[in-house]
């Protein structure tokens, strides 16, 4: 990601500015980062993830696309995960109608430019979300899904899934790995 033309904004200034933009930008403690577009493979996988999540959770959760802004770190961070899920009532940040404050599940499709960020700074912040039960990283270079699930002691279990396997979410939902990666490797990726 690169720094956008605007930086050193307050959270309120960022939200007002972001709502007027055509492109999406993430916010980190005053700095604003432009979101890069995804490759065809990235976008296909993200669509598959949405489809799989809706089939598995539609009767009990709200599955949201990459257009949904999430807040964490006490309003110092605003991001757009590739998919987010809220199980139970959906809460927005005080004073907003469009910023989700209580995601249960967050999913990122990894790319060469975002992988260090998704594994590092983003994951570090996500762990502080009290509502988060599952964090899922999806490779677009192989059939590989990494799953972090909150443990009873608030630590995290980690497991890697491959072809033919099913990922079990904390709420009991099941995600078929083959459905997530279906036809993805017919498309160009990054």
Helices and strands as residue ranges (DSSP letters): E 2-7, H 11-18, E 25-28, E 31-34, H 40-57, E 61-64, E 69-72, E 77-79, E 83-87, E 99-100, E 105-109, H 115-119, H 121-126, E 134-138, E 145-150, E 156-161, E 166-168, E 174-176, H 177-181, G 184-186
